[in-house]
Amino acid sequence: MITRGKVSSPGALAERVTLAPPSQEAGTHRVEFAGELDGSIRNFGTRLLEVIERGLGRGLIPDAAEVIRVEYSDRYLNSPLPLALFLDFIGEVRTKYRDCWLRDELRLRVASMRDRPAFPFPPTKVWQDWTNDQQRDATLAAACEYAGWELDLASVDKRAAPHSRRLDFCLQGGGVVKLWFDQGFGYWHVPREGGGHFRFSAPPEQQGESIACMAGRVQGQGYETYVFVA
């Protein structure tokens, strides 16, 4: 098995709500961005990390810290493009802070896709969703394995999944670098003229490699989004 975790039996889906983190939390910074991250998918993570660290006025990972685990919760992580951007970003953080990286453990928490209405046509584009939990979860696992992560994946009832899209870099000794994304990695899209074809019918291992090595360009939505960092 290349993934561990459990799947609970989903019930009725909860209404979508976006919650911001408590702005009064000590040391919380809000970093805004929009079109400055437009460009190649392959160095998206470099651009995002540069914008965040420029907004913070310091490095994302504290000096002398040791990263033991990455955790991410996103109830809408259901399509190839956001997954590719997410992996590119955490991969860039790992590369930049390799000297303080102890383990490549990644814990992902996503929401079950069951009980979603069926679409009339099969997905063919990187921004479209997988059609079921099994296909999505197997491809998530394959993409993370290809990118060098030891994945612990939990697919839970959507009502039990947090509304916020939160990314944690867990540190030795109990510290945590926390990031709350306003719209997650789904904020960016592939320009229509950019193609964006994806073979959802391919085996999960091939889909995973395609995601981890995804090429092309992305752009924002034309309005600002933000991330809180604490």
VENWOLIN-V52273 format. One record per backbone hydrogen bond with DSSP energy under -0.5 kcal/mol. CO is the residue of the C=O (numbers start at 1). NH is the residue of the N-H. E is the energy in kcal/mol with one decimal. If there is no record, write none. Layout:
co & nh & e
CO & NH & E
CO & NH & E
//
This chain:
co & nh & e
4 & 153 & -2.0
6 & 155 & -1.3
8 & 10 & -0.6
17 & 19 & -0.6
21 & 23 & -0.5
22 & 25 & -1.9
25 & 28 & -1.7
29 & 31 & -0.5
29 & 229 & -2.7
31 & 227 & -2.1
33 & 225 & -2.5
34 & 37 & -1.2
35 & 38 & -1.8
39 & 218 & -2.8
41 & 44 & -1.6
43 & 47 & -1.8
44 & 48 & -2.6
45 & 49 & -2.5
46 & 50 & -2.1
47 & 51 & -2.3
48 & 52 & -2.4
49 & 53 & -2.7
50 & 54 & -2.2
51 & 55 & -2.1
52 & 56 & -2.1
53 & 57 & -2.0
53 & 58 & -1.1
60 & 62 & -0.5
62 & 65 & -1.8
66 & 172 & -3.0
67 & 102 & -2.8
67 & 103 & -1.1
69 & 170 & -2.7
70 & 107 & -3.0
71 & 168 & -3.2
72 & 109 & -2.4
73 & 166 & -1.1
74 & 77 & -1.3
76 & 78 & -1.9
78 & 130 & -2.3
79 & 83 & -1.3
80 & 84 & -2.5
81 & 85 & -2.4
82 & 86 & -2.5
83 & 87 & -2.6
84 & 88 & -2.1
85 & 89 & -2.2
86 & 90 & -2.5
87 & 91 & -1.9
88 & 92 & -1.7
89 & 93 & -2.2
90 & 94 & -2.3
91 & 95 & -2.2
92 & 96 & -2.7
93 & 97 & -2.2
95 & 98 & -1.1
97 & 100 & -1.7
98 & 101 & -1.7
100 & 67 & -2.7
100 & 102 & -0.6
104 & 150 & -3.0
105 & 70 & -2.4
106 & 108 & -0.6
106 & 152 & -2.6
107 & 72 & -2.6
108 & 154 & -2.6
109 & 74 & -2.2
110 & 156 & -2.5
113 & 116 & -1.2
124 & 198 & -2.8
125 & 128 & -1.8
126 & 81 & -2.6
128 & 80 & -0.6
132 & 136 & -2.1
133 & 137 & -3.4
134 & 138 & -2.1
135 & 139 & -1.9
136 & 140 & -2.9
137 & 141 & -2.3
138 & 142 & -2.1
139 & 143 & -2.9
140 & 144 & -2.4
141 & 145 & -2.4
142 & 146 & -2.5
143 & 147 & -1.8
144 & 149 & -2.8
145 & 148 & -1.6
149 & 151 & -0.9
150 & 106 & -2.5
151 & 4 & -0.6
152 & 108 & -2.2
154 & 110 & -2.5
154 & 156 & -0.6
155 & 8 & -1.0
156 & 112 & -3.1
157 & 160 & -1.8
157 & 161 & -0.8
158 & 161 & -0.6
164 & 166 & -1.0
165 & 181 & -2.9
166 & 73 & -2.2
167 & 179 & -2.4
168 & 71 & -2.5
168 & 170 & -0.7
169 & 177 & -2.3
170 & 68 & -2.8
170 & 69 & -1.3
171 & 174 & -1.9
175 & 171 & -3.4
176 & 178 & -0.6
177 & 169 & -2.5
178 & 230 & -2.5
179 & 167 & -3.1
179 & 181 & -0.5
180 & 228 & -2.5
181 & 165 & -0.7
183 & 186 & -0.8
184 & 187 & -1.1
185 & 188 & -0.7
189 & 219 & -2.4
191 & 194 & -2.5
192 & 195 & -1.2
194 & 196 & -1.2
196 & 126 & -2.4
198 & 200 & -1.3
199 & 202 & -1.3
203 & 206 & -0.6
203 & 207 & -2.4
204 & 208 & -3.0
205 & 209 & -2.0
206 & 210 & -2.2
207 & 211 & -2.2
208 & 212 & -2.6
209 & 213 & -1.7
211 & 214 & -1.5
216 & 41 & -2.3
218 & 39 & -2.2
219 & 189 & -2.6
225 & 33 & -2.2
226 & 182 & -2.5
227 & 31 & -2.8
228 & 180 & -2.4
229 & 29 & -2.9
//
